Amino acid sequence: MPHDDSLMTEKQRQVWGWLVGHHAGKANAGPRASIIALFNTYHVTHISDREFRQIVSDLVVHWEKAICTTSDGGYYVARTPDELVHAIADLESRAVSILARAKALKAAIPLEPQGRLF
C-alpha cells in the first residue's frame, strides 16, 4: 500500500528528491560520501553520514522507496524491475555471507579463552 509522501520529514523528502533527481538508475549510482557532500553543498540543511544512512533506511523500510546499494557502485534508485531484482539478490547474498560469519564466530576461540581470575 503506497504511503503518503507528504508525511515524510523535510530531510526525508529532500534526500528522496535528491536521489531521484541525481541517482535514478544503476548507471547513476554514487558513493555515499559523494552523495552527502553534494547534497550538503546544495541544501541549507546538512546531513551527516549516519543521518543519511538512517534516512535511506527509513525511506526503504517505512516508505517503500526503491533505494538500492551495490558493493561497487553506491546508492541509486531502481528505475526498472530488473535493477530492483538485482539489488535484492545482492542484499540477500550479503546477508547469507554475514550470517555465515556470525555462525563461524560462535565456534571461534578468543585469544584469551578464560578470563583472568586475579
N, C-alpha and C positions, 0 to 999 in steps of 0.2 A: 504494500500500500504506500503510495507516494506521500512524502511529508510536505508540509507547508514551509517552504524555504524562508518565508518571511519571519518565521520563528527562530531562525538561526541568530547567533550573536553577531555583532558587527564584524568581529575578526573572522568568524567562520565564513560569513558572506564575502569578505574581502579575499580571503585565501582561496575559496572556491572560485570566485570570479577570476582571480589571477591565474589559477591553474587551468581553467577552461580557456582563458584568453591566450595563454602563452605556452601551455604544455599539453594541448589536446593531441592525442595520438602518440604511439610509442616512438615514432621518429622524432618527436619533440620532447622526449624525456630529458629531465635535467637533474643534476646532482642537488641534493638538499641544500648544501651550503650556498650554491649559486642562486637557487630559487629564493632563499631567505634574504641574501644580500640585495638582489634586485628588487624584491618585494619591499624591503625596508627603504630602499632608495626612492621609491615612488609613492610611498604611503606615509602619512603623518604618524599613524600608529605602527610602531615597530613590534616585531615578534622575535623571540629567542628561538634557538634550535629546539629546545624542549617544548616550548609553546607550539611551534609548528608541528612537531610530531604528534602532540596531543590533539590539536585541531584536525589534522588529517585523520587520525584515528576516529575522532568523533564524527567527522564527515562520512567516513566509510561505514562505521558500525551503526551510528544512530540515524544519519541522514541518507544512508544507502547510496552514496556517491561512488562512482566507479573510478576511484583514485588508485592507481596501481604503482607498484615499485618493482624495479628489477635490480639484481645484484650488480649489473654492469652499467646501466644507463641512468638510473634515478627514478624520479617521480613523473607520472603522466596520467592524464585522464583517458580512459579507454574510449576510442571512437567506434570500434566495431566489436561485435560479439567475439570474433577471433582473438582480438587483443585481450579481451576480458578472460577468455578461456585460458590463454597462455599465462596471464598473470596469476590466475587461480592455481594453475598447475605448478608454477614456480613457488608460490607460497606453501602449497601442500608439500612439495619436495623439501623445502627448508624446514618445515615443521617436523617431518619424519626424521630428518638429519639431527635436529635439536633433541628430539625425544630419544634417539639412539644414543647420543652423547650423554644425556641425563641417566639413561639406564646403565651405561658403562661406568659412569661416575659412582653409581651406587655400589659397584663391585670393586672400585679402586681403593687402594690403601693410602692414607695420607702419610706424609713424611714422618710424622710423629704419631704412630698408631695409638699410643696410650698417653694420656696427659700426665704430666709430672706430678707426683704426689707431694713433693716437698719444695 
